[in-house]
């Protein structure tokens, strides 16, 4: 449970540190399309995006393992 708490705090920190792309729903759709069709993130944003994916997967995995252990 300590590992999950650490991953949770790290995930929150990484998401908060990411720079905002655009405001509103239309900005998120346009930003997603830009990334999908070849737009590149640079520097710190790219590293934070990768860290978010890795921490998200780790959080999900640890949550499933803890759920199985508690049954």
PQR file of N, CA, C, O and H, with PARSE charges and radii, in Angstrom:
ATOM      1  N   UNK A   1       0.833  -1.196   0.000 -0.4000 1.5000
ATOM      2  CA  UNK A   1       0.000   0.000   0.000 -0.0000 2.0000
ATOM      3  C   UNK A   1       0.872   1.251   0.000  0.5500 1.7000
ATOM      4  O   UNK A   1       0.473   2.288  -0.531 -0.5500 1.4000
ATOM      5  N   UNK A   2       2.050   1.158   0.589 -0.4000 1.5000
ATOM      6  CA  UNK A   2       2.971   2.295   0.599 -0.0000 2.0000
ATOM      7  C   UNK A   2       3.448   2.588  -0.824  0.5500 1.7000
ATOM      8  O   UNK A   2       3.578   3.748  -1.215 -0.5500 1.4000
ATOM      9  H   UNK A   2       2.374   0.316   1.020  0.4000 1.0000
ATOM     10  N   UNK A   3       3.707   1.533  -1.593 -0.4000 1.5000
ATOM     11  CA  UNK A   3       4.149   1.699  -2.980 -0.0000 2.0000
ATOM     12  C   UNK A   3       3.053   2.384  -3.791  0.5500 1.7000
ATOM     13  O   UNK A   3       3.341   3.275  -4.591 -0.5500 1.4000
ATOM     14  H   UNK A   3       3.602   0.591  -1.276  0.4000 1.0000
ATOM     15  N   UNK A   4       1.802   1.975  -3.593 -0.4000 1.5000
ATOM     16  CA  UNK A   4       0.701   2.590  -4.331 -0.0000 2.0000
ATOM     17  C   UNK A   4       0.551   4.062  -3.950  0.5500 1.7000
ATOM     18  O   UNK A   4       0.288   4.895  -4.818 -0.5500 1.4000
ATOM     19  H   UNK A   4       1.568   1.251  -2.944  0.4000 1.0000
ATOM     20  N   UNK A   5       0.712   4.392  -2.682 -0.4000 1.5000
ATOM     21  CA  UNK A   5       0.627   5.788  -2.260 -0.0000 2.0000
ATOM     22  C   UNK A   5       1.735   6.613  -2.903  0.5500 1.7000
ATOM     23  O   UNK A   5       1.496   7.740  -3.337 -0.5500 1.4000
ATOM     24  H   UNK A   5       0.925   3.715  -1.977  0.4000 1.0000
ATOM     25  N   UNK A   6       2.947   6.060  -2.968 -0.4000 1.5000
ATOM     26  CA  UNK A   6       4.057   6.762  -3.599 -0.0000 2.0000
ATOM     27  C   UNK A   6       3.798   6.982  -5.089  0.5500 1.7000
ATOM     28  O   UNK A   6       4.038   8.071  -5.611 -0.5500 1.4000
ATOM     29  H   UNK A   6       3.141   5.145  -2.615  0.4000 1.0000
ATOM     30  N   UNK A   7       3.305   5.940  -5.775 -0.4000 1.5000
ATOM     31  CA  UNK A   7       3.005   6.059  -7.206 -0.0000 2.0000
ATOM     32  C   UNK A   7       1.900   7.089  -7.419  0.5500 1.7000
ATOM     33  O   UNK A   7       1.962   7.883  -8.359 -0.5500 1.4000
ATOM     34  H   UNK A   7       3.110   5.056  -5.351  0.4000 1.0000
ATOM     35  N   UNK A   8       0.899   7.080  -6.559 -0.4000 1.5000
ATOM     36  CA  UNK A   8      -0.219   8.029  -6.674 -0.0000 2.0000
ATOM     37  C   UNK A   8       0.265   9.469  -6.543  0.5500 1.7000
ATOM     38  O   UNK A   8      -0.116  10.324  -7.343 -0.5500 1.4000
ATOM     39  H   UNK A   8       0.849   6.435  -5.796  0.4000 1.0000
ATOM     40  N   UNK A   9       1.088   9.742  -5.560 -0.4000 1.5000
ATOM     41  CA  UNK A   9       1.613  11.089  -5.355 -0.0000 2.0000
ATOM     42  C   UNK A   9       2.493  11.505  -6.527  0.5500 1.7000
ATOM     43  O   UNK A   9       2.418  12.645  -6.984 -0.5500 1.4000
ATOM     44  H   UNK A   9       1.398   9.048  -4.910  0.4000 1.0000
ATOM     45  N   UNK A  10       3.329  10.588  -7.018 -0.4000 1.5000
ATOM     46  CA  UNK A  10       4.184  10.891  -8.168 -0.0000 2.0000
ATOM     47  C   UNK A  10       3.347  11.155  -9.412  0.5500 1.7000
ATOM     48  O   UNK A  10       3.663  12.061 -10.183 -0.5500 1.4000
ATOM     49  H   UNK A  10       3.390   9.662  -6.647  0.4000 1.0000
ATOM     50  N   UNK A  11       2.286  10.382  -9.620 -0.4000 1.5000
ATOM     51  CA  UNK A  11       1.417  10.575 -10.776 -0.0000 2.0000
ATOM     52  C   UNK A  11       0.729  11.931 -10.725  0.5500 1.7000
ATOM     53  O   UNK A  11       0.648  12.626 -11.737 -0.5500 1.4000
ATOM     54  H   UNK A  11       2.030   9.646  -8.993  0.4000 1.0000
ATOM     55  N   UNK A  12       0.238  12.307  -9.566 -0.4000 1.5000
ATOM     56  CA  UNK A  12      -0.392  13.622  -9.412 -0.0000 2.0000
ATOM     57  C   UNK A  12       0.604  14.730  -9.704  0.5500 1.7000
ATOM     58  O   UNK A  12       0.272  15.694 -10.393 -0.5500 1.4000
ATOM     59  H   UNK A  12       0.303  11.742  -8.743  0.4000 1.0000
ATOM     60  N   UNK A  13       1.824  14.604  -9.187 -0.4000 1.5000
ATOM     61  CA  UNK A  13       2.847  15.621  -9.401 -0.0000 2.0000
ATOM     62  C   UNK A  13       3.201  15.759 -10.881  0.5500 1.7000
ATOM     63  O   UNK A  13       3.346  16.873 -11.385 -0.5500 1.4000
ATOM     64  H   UNK A  13       2.093  13.821  -8.627  0.4000 1.0000
ATOM     65  N   UNK A  14       3.339  14.634 -11.575 -0.4000 1.5000
ATOM     66  CA  UNK A  14       3.698  14.673 -12.995 -0.0000 2.0000
ATOM     67  C   UNK A  14       2.586  15.315 -13.820  0.5500 1.7000
ATOM     68  O   UNK A  14       2.863  16.096 -14.731 -0.5500 1.4000
ATOM     69  H   UNK A  14       3.222  13.729 -11.166  0.4000 1.0000
ATOM     70  N   UNK A  15       1.346  14.997 -13.511 -0.4000 1.5000
ATOM     71  CA  UNK A  15       0.223  15.577 -14.255 -0.0000 2.0000
ATOM     72  C   UNK A  15       0.136  17.079 -14.007  0.5500 1.7000
ATOM     73  O   UNK A  15      -0.120  17.847 -14.935 -0.5500 1.4000
ATOM     74  H   UNK A  15       1.122  14.363 -12.771  0.4000 1.0000
ATOM     75  N   UNK A  16       0.344  17.499 -12.774 -0.4000 1.5000
ATOM     76  CA  UNK A  16       0.265  18.928 -12.448 -0.0000 2.0000
ATOM     77  C   UNK A  16       1.408  19.708 -13.105  0.5500 1.7000
ATOM     78  O   UNK A  16       1.222  20.865 -13.481 -0.5500 1.4000
ATOM     79  H   UNK A  16       0.551  16.875 -12.020  0.4000 1.0000
ATOM     80  N   UNK A  17       2.577  19.099 -13.248 -0.4000 1.5000
ATOM     81  CA  UNK A  17       3.728  19.777 -13.842 -0.0000 2.0000
ATOM     82  C   UNK A  17       3.614  19.956 -15.351  0.5500 1.7000
ATOM     83  O   UNK A  17       4.315  20.789 -15.924 -0.5500 1.4000
ATOM     84  H   UNK A  17       2.728  18.158 -12.943  0.4000 1.0000
ATOM     85  N   UNK A  18       2.746  19.191 -16.002 -0.4000 1.5000
ATOM     86  CA  UNK A  18       2.613  19.313 -17.452 -0.0000 2.0000
ATOM     87  C   UNK A  18       2.007  20.661 -17.819  0.5500 1.7000
ATOM     88  O   UNK A  18       1.142  21.188 -17.120 -0.5500 1.4000
ATOM     89  H   UNK A  18       2.176  18.514 -15.537  0.4000 1.0000
ATOM     90  N   UNK A  19       2.486  21.205 -18.939 -0.4000 1.5000
ATOM     91  CA  UNK A  19       1.960  22.490 -19.392 -0.0000 2.0000
ATOM     92  C   UNK A  19       0.638  22.273 -20.107  0.5500 1.7000
ATOM     93  O   UNK A  19       0.454  21.277 -20.807 -0.5500 1.4000
ATOM     94  H   UNK A  19       3.189  20.777 -19.507  0.4000 1.0000
ATOM     95  N   UNK A  20      -0.281  23.214 -19.924 -0.4000 1.5000
ATOM     96  CA  UNK A  20      -1.564  23.142 -20.584 -0.0000 2.0000
ATOM     97  C   UNK A  20      -1.421  23.464 -22.063  0.5500 1.7000
ATOM     98  O   UNK A  20      -0.636  24.337 -22.433 -0.5500 1.4000
ATOM     99  H   UNK A  20      -0.132  24.023 -19.355  0.4000 1.0000
ATOM    100  N   UNK A  21      -2.169  22.771 -22.912 -0.4000 1.5000
ATOM    101  CA  UNK A  21      -2.077  22.997 -24.351 -0.0000 2.0000
ATOM    102  C   UNK A  21      -3.054  24.083 -24.789  0.5500 1.7000
ATOM    103  O   UNK A  21      -2.645  25.093 -25.362 -0.5500 1.4000
ATOM    104  H   UNK A  21      -2.807  22.062 -22.611  0.4000 1.0000
ATOM    105  N   UNK A  22      -4.325  23.882 -24.525 -0.4000 1.5000
ATOM    106  CA  UNK A  22      -5.361  24.837 -24.903 -0.0000 2.0000
ATOM    107  C   UNK A  22      -6.514  24.702 -23.923  0.5500 1.7000
ATOM    108  O   UNK A  22      -6.652  23.687 -23.240 -0.5500 1.4000
ATOM    109  H   UNK A  22      -4.657  23.062 -24.059  0.4000 1.0000
ATOM    110  N   UNK A  23      -7.329  25.724 -23.867 -0.4000 1.5000
ATOM    111  CA  UNK A  23      -8.468  25.681 -22.952 -0.0000 2.0000
ATOM    112  C   UNK A  23      -9.671  25.062 -23.651  0.5500 1.7000
ATOM    113  O   UNK A  23      -9.854  25.220 -24.858 -0.5500 1.4000
ATOM    114  H   UNK A  23      -7.217  26.548 -24.422  0.4000 1.0000
ATOM    115  N   UNK A  24     -10.472  24.369 -22.888 -0.4000 1.5000
ATOM    116  CA  UNK A  24     -11.730  23.861 -23.405 -0.0000 2.0000
ATOM    117  C   UNK A  24     -11.616  22.537 -24.125  0.5500 1.7000
ATOM    118  O   UNK A  24     -10.522  22.019 -24.352 -0.5500 1.4000
ATOM    119  H   UNK A  24     -10.323  24.241 -21.908  0.4000 1.0000
ATOM    120  N   UNK A  25     -12.787  21.993 -24.485 -0.4000 1.5000
ATOM    121  CA  UNK A  25     -12.859  20.698 -25.140 -0.0000 2.0000
ATOM    122  C   UNK A  25     -12.273  20.742 -26.544  0.5500 1.7000
ATOM    123  O   UNK A  25     -11.607  19.796 -26.965 -0.5500 1.4000
ATOM    124  H   UNK A  25     -13.676  22.414 -24.301  0.4000 1.0000
ATOM    125  N   UNK A  26     -12.510  21.817 -27.268 -0.4000 1.5000
ATOM    126  CA  UNK A  26     -11.995  21.885 -28.637 -0.0000 2.0000
ATOM    127  C   UNK A  26     -10.468  21.897 -28.651  0.5500 1.7000
ATOM    128  O   UNK A  26      -9.860  21.357 -29.575 -0.5500 1.4000
ATOM    129  H   UNK A  26     -13.051  22.586 -26.927  0.4000 1.0000
ATOM    130  N   UNK A  27      -9.850  22.494 -27.657 -0.4000 1.5000
ATOM    131  CA  UNK A  27      -8.398  22.497 -27.578 -0.0000 2.0000
ATOM    132  C   UNK A  27      -7.842  21.110 -27.338  0.5500 1.7000
ATOM    133  O   UNK A  27      -6.798  20.757 -27.887 -0.5500 1.4000
ATOM    134  H   UNK A  27     -10.345  22.932 -26.907  0.4000 1.0000
ATOM    135  N   UNK A  28      -8.524  20.317 -26.523 -0.4000 1.5000
ATOM    136  CA  UNK A  28      -8.033  18.963 -26.268 -0.0000 2.0000
ATOM    137  C   UNK A  28      -8.193  18.077 -27.487  0.5500 1.7000
ATOM    138  O   UNK A  28      -7.362  17.204 -27.735 -0.5500 1.4000
ATOM    139  H   UNK A  28      -9.372  20.603 -26.077  0.4000 1.0000
ATOM    140  N   UNK A  29      -9.260  18.295 -28.255 -0.4000 1.5000
ATOM    141  CA  UNK A  29      -9.446  17.508 -29.479 -0.0000 2.0000
ATOM    142  C   UNK A  29      -8.397  17.894 -30.513  0.5500 1.7000
ATOM    143  O   UNK A  29      -7.802  17.023 -31.146 -0.5500 1.4000
ATOM    144  H   UNK A  29      -9.935  19.004 -28.054  0.4000 1.0000
ATOM    145  N   UNK A  30      -8.169  19.170 -30.688 -0.4000 1.5000
ATOM    146  CA  UNK A  30      -7.169  19.627 -31.650 -0.0000 2.0000
ATOM    147  C   UNK A  30      -5.771  19.196 -31.235  0.5500 1.7000
ATOM    148  O   UNK A  30      -4.975  18.800 -32.086 -0.5500 1.4000
ATOM    149  H   UNK A  30      -8.653  19.879 -30.173  0.4000 1.0000
ATOM    150  N   UNK A  31      -5.455  19.263 -29.955 -0.4000 1.5000
ATOM    151  CA  UNK A  31      -4.145  18.839 -29.476 -0.0000 2.0000
ATOM    152  C   UNK A  31      -3.927  17.361 -29.666  0.5500 1.7000
ATOM    153  O   UNK A  31      -2.828  16.939 -30.026 -0.5500 1.4000
ATOM    154  H   UNK A  31      -6.102  19.584 -29.263  0.4000 1.0000
ATOM    155  N   UNK A  32      -4.965  16.552 -29.427 -0.4000 1.5000
ATOM    156  CA  UNK A  32      -4.851  15.115 -29.640 -0.0000 2.0000
ATOM    157  C   UNK A  32      -4.664  14.781 -31.103  0.5500 1.7000
ATOM    158  O   UNK A  32      -3.884  13.892 -31.443 -0.5500 1.4000
ATOM    159  H   UNK A  32      -5.857  16.895 -29.134  0.4000 1.0000
ATOM    160  N   UNK A  33      -5.378  15.490 -31.982 -0.4000 1.5000
ATOM    161  CA  UNK A  33      -5.237  15.254 -33.415 -0.0000 2.0000
ATOM    162  C   UNK A  33      -3.853  15.664 -33.895  0.5500 1.7000
ATOM    163  O   UNK A  33      -3.264  14.994 -34.743 -0.5500 1.4000
ATOM    164  H   UNK A  33      -6.012  16.213 -31.705  0.4000 1.0000
ATOM    165  N   UNK A  34      -3.339  16.749 -33.363 -0.4000 1.5000
ATOM    166  CA  UNK A  34      -2.006  17.204 -33.759 -0.0000 2.0000
ATOM    167  C   UNK A  34      -0.952  16.181 -33.385  0.5500 1.7000
ATOM    168  O   UNK A  34      -0.055  15.899 -34.180 -0.5500 1.4000
ATOM    169  H   UNK A  34      -3.817  17.293 -32.674  0.4000 1.0000
ATOM    170  N   UNK A  35      -1.045  15.622 -32.190 -0.4000 1.5000
ATOM    171  CA  UNK A  35      -0.091  14.611 -31.747 -0.0000 2.0000
ATOM    172  C   UNK A  35      -0.259  13.338 -32.569  0.5500 1.7000
ATOM    173  O   UNK A  35       0.729  12.689 -32.913 -0.5500 1.4000
ATOM    174  H   UNK A  35      -1.773  15.851 -31.545  0.4000 1.0000
ATOM    175  N   UNK A  36      -1.496  12.977 -32.885 -0.4000 1.5000
ATOM    176  CA  UNK A  36      -1.767  11.768 -33.655 -0.0000 2.0000
ATOM    177  C   UNK A  36      -1.195  11.870 -35.066  0.5500 1.7000
ATOM    178  O   UNK A  36      -0.677  10.887 -35.597 -0.5500 1.4000
ATOM    179  H   UNK A  36      -2.298  13.504 -32.606  0.4000 1.0000
ATOM    180  N   UNK A  37      -1.284  13.040 -35.670 -0.4000 1.5000
ATOM    181  CA  UNK A  37      -0.853  13.205 -37.057 -0.0000 2.0000
ATOM    182  C   UNK A  37       0.560  13.765 -37.178  0.5500 1.7000
ATOM    183  O   UNK A  37       0.878  14.412 -38.176 -0.5500 1.4000
ATOM    184  H   UNK A  37      -1.705  13.838 -35.239  0.4000 1.0000
ATOM    185  N   UNK A  38       1.400  13.535 -36.198 -0.4000 1.5000
ATOM    186  CA  UNK A  38       2.808  13.841 -36.367 -0.0000 2.0000
ATOM    187  C   UNK A  38       3.328  15.036 -35.593  0.5500 1.7000
ATOM    188  O   UNK A  38       4.514  15.347 -35.703 -0.5500 1.4000
ATOM    189  H   UNK A  38       1.142  13.010 -35.387  0.4000 1.0000
ATOM    190  N   UNK A  39       2.511  15.714 -34.825 -0.4000 1.5000
ATOM    191  CA  UNK A  39       3.011  16.820 -34.007 -0.0000 2.0000
ATOM    192  C   UNK A  39       3.902  16.264 -32.905  0.5500 1.7000
ATOM    193  O   UNK A  39       3.544  15.266 -32.279 -0.5500 1.4000
ATOM    194  H   UNK A  39       1.547  15.462 -34.736  0.4000 1.0000
ATOM    195  N   UNK A  40       5.025  16.866 -32.656 -0.4000 1.5000
ATOM    196  CA  UNK A  40       5.973  16.340 -31.675 -0.0000 2.0000
ATOM    197  C   UNK A  40       5.969  17.204 -30.428  0.5500 1.7000
ATOM    198  O   UNK A  40       5.917  18.432 -30.500 -0.5500 1.4000
ATOM    199  H   UNK A  40       5.315  17.676 -33.165  0.4000 1.0000
ATOM    200  N   UNK A  41       6.023  16.543 -29.292 -0.4000 1.5000
ATOM    201  CA  UNK A  41       6.243  17.241 -28.036 -0.0000 2.0000
ATOM    202  C   UNK A  41       7.742  17.370 -27.863  0.5500 1.7000
ATOM    203  O   UNK A  41       8.494  16.544 -28.379 -0.5500 1.4000
ATOM    204  H   UNK A  41       6.065  15.546 -29.234  0.4000 1.0000
ATOM    205  N   UNK A  42       8.186  18.369 -27.160 -0.4000 1.5000
ATOM    206  CA  UNK A  42       9.621  18.588 -27.045 -0.0000 2.0000
ATOM    207  C   UNK A  42      10.046  18.689 -25.593  0.5500 1.7000
ATOM    208  O   UNK A  42       9.306  19.179 -24.740 -0.5500 1.4000
ATOM    209  H   UNK A  42       7.576  19.041 -26.740  0.4000 1.0000
ATOM    210  N   UNK A  43      11.244  18.219 -25.335 -0.4000 1.5000
ATOM    211  CA  UNK A  43      11.904  18.401 -24.061 -0.0000 2.0000
ATOM    212  C   UNK A  43      11.168  17.847 -22.873  0.5500 1.7000
ATOM    213  O   UNK A  43      10.848  16.660 -22.803 -0.5500 1.4000
ATOM    214  H   UNK A  43      11.845  17.821 -26.027  0.4000 1.0000
ATOM    215  N   UNK A  44      10.908  18.737 -21.939 -0.4000 1.5000
ATOM    216  CA  UNK A  44      10.308  18.355 -20.668 -0.0000 2.0000
ATOM    217  C   UNK A  44       8.896  17.810 -20.848  0.5500 1.7000
ATOM    218  O   UNK A  44       8.502  16.876 -20.150 -0.5500 1.4000
ATOM    219  H   UNK A  44      11.168  19.701 -21.995  0.4000 1.0000
ATOM    220  N   UNK A  45       8.135  18.378 -21.770 -0.4000 1.5000
ATOM    221  CA  UNK A  45       6.767  17.894 -22.000 -0.0000 2.0000
ATOM    222  C   UNK A  45       6.763  16.446 -22.459  0.5500 1.7000
ATOM    223  O   UNK A  45       5.908  15.663 -22.044 -0.5500 1.4000
ATOM    224  H   UNK A  45       8.456  19.137 -22.337  0.4000 1.0000
ATOM    225  N   UNK A  46       7.706  16.086 -23.309 -0.4000 1.5000
ATOM    226  CA  UNK A  46       7.788  14.706 -23.781 -0.0000 2.0000
ATOM    227  C   UNK A  46       8.133  13.759 -22.626  0.5500 1.7000
ATOM    228  O   UNK A  46       7.549  12.683 -22.501 -0.5500 1.4000
ATOM    229  H   UNK A  46       8.400  16.722 -23.646  0.4000 1.0000
ATOM    230  N   UNK A  47       9.072  14.167 -21.797 -0.4000 1.5000
ATOM    231  CA  UNK A  47       9.466  13.342 -20.663 -0.0000 2.0000
ATOM    232  C   UNK A  47       8.304  13.194 -19.670  0.5500 1.7000
ATOM    233  O   UNK A  47       8.072  12.104 -19.148 -0.5500 1.4000
ATOM    234  H   UNK A  47       9.546  15.041 -21.899  0.4000 1.0000
ATOM    235  N   UNK A  48       7.586  14.274 -19.412 -0.4000 1.5000
ATOM    236  CA  UNK A  48       6.455  14.204 -18.486 -0.0000 2.0000
ATOM    237  C   UNK A  48       5.327  13.341 -19.041  0.5500 1.7000
ATOM    238  O   UNK A  48       4.658  12.636 -18.287 -0.5500 1.4000
ATOM    239  H   UNK A  48       7.776  15.160 -19.836  0.4000 1.0000
ATOM    240  N   UNK A  49       5.113  13.393 -20.351 -0.4000 1.5000
ATOM    241  CA  UNK A  49       4.078  12.563 -20.964 -0.0000 2.0000
ATOM    242  C   UNK A  49       4.427  11.085 -20.823  0.5500 1.7000
ATOM    243  O   UNK A  49       3.556  10.274 -20.508 -0.5500 1.4000
ATOM    244  H   UNK A  49       5.657  13.966 -20.963  0.4000 1.0000
ATOM    245  N   UNK A  50       5.686  10.726 -21.051 -0.4000 1.5000
ATOM    246  CA  UNK A  50       6.113   9.335 -20.886 -0.0000 2.0000
ATOM    247  C   UNK A  50       6.014   8.902 -19.430  0.5500 1.7000
ATOM    248  O   UNK A  50       5.590   7.783 -19.137 -0.5500 1.4000
ATOM    249  H   UNK A  50       6.393  11.385 -21.306  0.4000 1.0000
ATOM    250  N   UNK A  51       6.405   9.788 -18.520 -0.4000 1.5000
ATOM    251  CA  UNK A  51       6.326   9.468 -17.096 -0.0000 2.0000
ATOM    252  C   UNK A  51       4.878   9.260 -16.667  0.5500 1.7000
ATOM    253  O   UNK A  51       4.595   8.401 -15.832 -0.5500 1.4000
ATOM    254  H   UNK A  51       6.749  10.696 -18.758  0.4000 1.0000
ATOM    255  N   UNK A  52       3.962  10.041 -17.231 -0.4000 1.5000
ATOM    256  CA  UNK A  52       2.548   9.897 -16.909 -0.0000 2.0000
ATOM    257  C   UNK A  52       2.040   8.530 -17.348  0.5500 1.7000
ATOM    258  O   UNK A  52       1.317   7.861 -16.609 -0.5500 1.4000
ATOM    259  H   UNK A  52       4.191  10.739 -17.909  0.4000 1.0000
ATOM    260  N   UNK A  53       2.420   8.118 -18.554 -0.4000 1.5000
ATOM    261  CA  UNK A  53       1.983   6.805 -19.034 -0.0000 2.0000
ATOM    262  C   UNK A  53       2.555   5.676 -18.173  0.5500 1.7000
ATOM    263  O   UNK A  53       1.838   4.744 -17.808 -0.5500 1.4000
ATOM    264  H   UNK A  53       3.007   8.662 -19.154  0.4000 1.0000
ATOM    265  N   UNK A  54       3.823   5.762 -17.858 -0.4000 1.5000
ATOM    266  CA  UNK A  54       4.460   4.712 -17.061 -0.0000 2.0000
ATOM    267  C   UNK A  54       3.863   4.648 -15.665  0.5500 1.7000
ATOM    268  O   UNK A  54       3.548   3.566 -15.169 -0.5500 1.4000
ATOM    269  H   UNK A  54       4.405   6.519 -18.154  0.4000 1.0000
ATOM    270  N   UNK A  55       3.707   5.808 -15.028 -0.4000 1.5000
ATOM    271  CA  UNK A  55       3.136   5.829 -13.676 -0.0000 2.0000
ATOM    272  C   UNK A  55       1.677   5.393 -13.678  0.5500 1.7000
ATOM    273  O   UNK A  55       1.231   4.730 -12.741 -0.5500 1.4000
ATOM    274  H   UNK A  55       3.963   6.687 -15.431  0.4000 1.0000
ATOM    275  N   UNK A  56       0.925   5.757 -14.719 -0.4000 1.5000
ATOM    276  CA  UNK A  56      -0.463   5.329 -14.820 -0.0000 2.0000
ATOM    277  C   UNK A  56      -0.580   3.817 -14.927  0.5500 1.7000
ATOM    278  O   UNK A  56      -1.421   3.201 -14.273 -0.5500 1.4000
ATOM    279  H   UNK A  56       1.287   6.296 -15.480  0.4000 1.0000
ATOM    280  N   UNK A  57       0.275   3.222 -15.763 -0.4000 1.5000
ATOM    281  CA  UNK A  57       0.276   1.764 -15.895 -0.0000 2.0000
ATOM    282  C   UNK A  57       0.706   1.093 -14.589  0.5500 1.7000
ATOM    283  O   UNK A  57       0.119   0.091 -14.181 -0.5500 1.4000
ATOM    284  H   UNK A  57       0.958   3.722 -16.295  0.4000 1.0000
ATOM    285  N   UNK A  58       1.721   1.640 -13.942 -0.4000 1.5000
ATOM    286  CA  UNK A  58       2.179   1.082 -12.665 -0.0000 2.0000
ATOM    287  C   UNK A  58       1.087   1.187 -11.607  0.5500 1.7000
ATOM    288  O   UNK A  58       0.878   0.253 -10.833 -0.5500 1.4000
ATOM    289  H   UNK A  58       2.198   2.454 -14.273  0.4000 1.0000
ATOM    290  N   UNK A  59       0.393   2.317 -11.573 -0.4000 1.5000
ATOM    291  CA  UNK A  59      -0.690   2.502 -10.612 -0.0000 2.0000
ATOM    292  C   UNK A  59      -1.799   1.475 -10.842  0.5500 1.7000
ATOM    293  O   UNK A  59      -2.295   0.864  -9.895 -0.5500 1.4000
ATOM    294  H   UNK A  59       0.562   3.075 -12.202  0.4000 1.0000
ATOM    295  N   UNK A  60      -2.181   1.290 -12.100 -0.4000 1.5000
ATOM    296  CA  UNK A  60      -3.212   0.302 -12.415 -0.0000 2.0000
ATOM    297  C   UNK A  60      -2.796  -1.104 -12.032  0.5500 1.7000
ATOM    298  O   UNK A  60      -3.588  -1.854 -11.461 -0.5500 1.4000
ATOM    299  H   UNK A  60      -1.778   1.786 -12.869  0.4000 1.0000
ATOM    300  N   UNK A  61      -1.555  -1.471 -12.343 -0.4000 1.5000
ATOM    301  CA  UNK A  61      -1.049  -2.807 -12.024 -0.0000 2.0000
ATOM    302  C   UNK A  61      -1.029  -3.042 -10.514  0.5500 1.7000
ATOM    303  O   UNK A  61      -1.485  -4.083 -10.041 -0.5500 1.4000
ATOM    304  H   UNK A  61      -0.911  -0.862 -12.806  0.4000 1.0000
ATOM    305  N   UNK A  62      -0.504  -2.082  -9.760 -0.4000 1.5000
ATOM    306  CA  UNK A  62      -0.422  -2.232  -8.307 -0.0000 2.0000
ATOM    307  C   UNK A  62      -1.821  -2.279  -7.690  0.5500 1.7000
ATOM    308  O   UNK A  62      -2.050  -3.008  -6.725 -0.5500 1.4000
ATOM    309  H   UNK A  62      -0.133  -1.236 -10.144  0.4000 1.0000
ATOM    310  N   UNK A  63      -2.752  -1.507  -8.241 -0.4000 1.5000
ATOM    311  CA  UNK A  63      -4.125  -1.528  -7.739 -0.0000 2.0000
ATOM    312  C   UNK A  63      -4.760  -2.900  -7.946  0.5500 1.7000
ATOM    313  O   UNK A  63      -5.437  -3.416  -7.057 -0.5500 1.4000
ATOM    314  H   UNK A  63      -2.566  -0.915  -9.025  0.4000 1.0000
ATOM    315  N   UNK A  64      -4.539  -3.489  -9.121 -0.4000 1.5000
ATOM    316  CA  UNK A  64      -5.082  -4.825  -9.389 -0.0000 2.0000
ATOM    317  C   UNK A  64      -4.457  -5.854  -8.453  0.5500 1.7000
ATOM    318  O   UNK A  64      -5.160  -6.707  -7.913 -0.5500 1.4000
ATOM    319  H   UNK A  64      -3.989  -3.070  -9.843  0.4000 1.0000
ATOM    320  N   UNK A  65      -3.158  -5.781  -8.261 -0.4000 1.5000
ATOM    321  CA  UNK A  65      -2.479  -6.728  -7.367 -0.0000 2.0000
ATOM    322  C   UNK A  65      -3.004  -6.590  -5.946  0.5500 1.7000
ATOM    323  O   UNK A  65      -3.274  -7.594  -5.286 -0.5500 1.4000
ATOM    324  H   UNK A  65      -2.587  -5.087  -8.700  0.4000 1.0000
ATOM    325  N   UNK A  66      -3.153  -5.352  -5.465 -0.4000 1.5000
ATOM    326  CA  UNK A  66      -3.670  -5.153  -4.106 -0.0000 2.0000
ATOM    327  C   UNK A  66      -5.115  -5.650  -3.999  0.5500 1.7000
ATOM    328  O   UNK A  66      -5.501  -6.225  -2.981 -0.5500 1.4000
ATOM    329  H   UNK A  66      -2.934  -4.536  -6.001  0.4000 1.0000
ATOM    330  N   UNK A  67      -5.897  -5.433  -5.030 -0.4000 1.5000
ATOM    331  CA  UNK A  67      -7.276  -5.919  -5.015 -0.0000 2.0000
ATOM    332  C   UNK A  67      -7.351  -7.424  -4.913  0.5500 1.7000
ATOM    333  O   UNK A  67      -8.199  -7.965  -4.203 -0.5500 1.4000
ATOM    334  H   UNK A  67      -5.584  -4.967  -5.857  0.4000 1.0000
ATOM    335  N   UNK A  68      -6.460  -8.105  -5.626 -0.4000 1.5000
ATOM    336  CA  UNK A  68      -6.419  -9.577  -5.569 -0.0000 2.0000
ATOM    337  C   UNK A  68      -5.946 -10.066  -4.197  0.5500 1.7000
ATOM    338  O   UNK A  68      -6.418 -11.085  -3.694 -0.5500 1.4000
ATOM    339  H   UNK A  68      -5.771  -7.666  -6.202  0.4000 1.0000
ATOM    340  N   UNK A  69      -5.013  -9.330  -3.605 -0.4000 1.5000
ATOM    341  CA  UNK A  69      -4.485  -9.729  -2.302 -0.0000 2.0000
ATOM    342  C   UNK A  69      -5.527  -9.556  -1.186  0.5500 1.7000
ATOM    343  O   UNK A  69      -5.507 -10.293  -0.200 -0.5500 1.4000
ATOM    344  H   UNK A  69      -4.629  -8.502  -4.014  0.4000 1.0000
ATOM    345  N   UNK A  70      -6.413  -8.607  -1.337 -0.4000 1.5000
ATOM    346  CA  UNK A  70      -7.389  -8.318  -0.283 -0.0000 2.0000
ATOM    347  C   UNK A  70      -8.577  -9.269  -0.315  0.5500 1.7000
ATOM    348  O   UNK A  70      -9.373  -9.277   0.624 -0.5500 1.4000
ATOM    349  H   UNK A  70      -6.429  -8.009  -2.138  0.4000 1.0000
ATOM    350  N   UNK A  71      -8.719 -10.063  -1.357 -0.4000 1.5000
ATOM    351  CA  UNK A  71      -9.880 -10.970  -1.439 -0.0000 2.0000
ATOM    352  C   UNK A  71      -9.698 -12.175  -0.586  0.5500 1.7000
ATOM    353  O   UNK A  71     -10.576 -13.037  -0.539 -0.5500 1.4000
ATOM    354  H   UNK A  71      -8.073 -10.056  -2.120  0.4000 1.0000
TER
END
